[in-house]
Amino acid sequence: MTKYEIILTVYETKSISNAAIKLNYTQSAVSQAIKNFENELGIQLFKRSKNGMELMPYTKEIIKCIESICESEDRMFEISSELTSLEKGYIRIGSIQSISYNWLPDILSMFSNAYPNIKFELIVDGFDELRKKISNNELDCIFVSEYSVPELNFSAIGKDELVLVTPLEHPLANKLSISIMDLNESSFILSADGLNYETGKIFEQNNIKPKIKYSINEDFAVLKMVEKGFGITILPKLLLRNIPFNVCIRSFNEHYNRILGIAYSKDITPSPATLKFIDYVKKWGNI
């Protein structure tokens, strides 16, 4: 019980004894709280009359301030209660495009059926921006590849094959067997995540220096460019499900895969709602 609640209760009941009963305090404790607060302010708040404890005529604005403080305290504890329970909650999620299209709708639908009062904010972006946002505490968790977030806690939920995408009339589209080495002589379109992650690692491991003619930060725009014959690209198979583009998709003989999952900060303890969501995603995972 704060001093503000004691003062406000005395004001509302107009009685020290009634305030003491209501708050389960002794009368002397209530009287002492009033005296101490009046000493802090340097003014007298109440006077005794036949009608009980009445405010001094110049102190009404102080009571308004105390009411505001008590309301803010009540709201603060209400918010705290929401954050430490699963009755209510708010989770900020970031995701790469392929997961947001193919996995997240099912995950969010099933989780929301179990926890209907938890709300979500979803941001779809590339690896670089998602890492930046979670580092700045703008997101609670992100769906990315394991290779992209060595600095975060990571739980795997699925594998995703990296495949070659070519125009229908491209020479590589006619080959039954494709090796990563076949890319040396072709014009390459760099997708949203550039060469900083898995694709760049594949090229580096095989000493391939692609002829990068275009670099585009949106994967579906890359696919449209491939369809129109501007070059070839490497994209995750998950992204290519049910795409509306006339392109050729080929697996590599070497079979390159990436591990996808949910990641969160090592430095900030997630809220109970976020922890429950992470645990739910782990169980949903198909690894």
C-alpha angles and dihedrals in degrees: 000000000000127000089246092060091049093051092046092049091051089050092050097045095035086217137093092205094049091046089051091052093047093049095038091239132130117258090241091055091052092047091049091050090054092047093049092048092048088051090052092052095039092227139088114254103185140032127197116242138158086272092056129248107359129184119251107250095250099049103073092102090054090055089050089054091049090050089052091050092050092048090051091049091050091050091047092056091043090055090045090052091051091051094050096048138053094233088091135002147144124227125190110208130188123194143174115245099256095054093043090056101040112025110020099065091060093042094049093044094053094041092049091052088057096040107026097170096059112099128206139209114198126197121185115204146128127284095265096053094043092052090049093050096049090046089055091048091246091125133040098208138355136209108225143126121288092237092059098057112043089150096058137071106262134192118189120228104166151353125248124194120223109223141181118255119196138167113269091249096046117120091238090058088068095053117099092203122043126193126189087241089067089073094070096091101038133092107251130210112210114220132216099289096048120199097317096094140030098329092051090048091053092052092046094049091051096040091240121156106194122212095243108197099162134024116195127179097210120068098211089052087053090053092051090052090050090049090054091053101253093132146294132286145186117240137164115268091228090064091053097061110126094347116174094226130105100229138130118248120199133176118225121244086234092056105219116202136179128205115236126198149124122295134190139174123286091206103053124056108231120236117261089255091053092047090051090049092049090049090049092050091051091055091046092052119114100215 
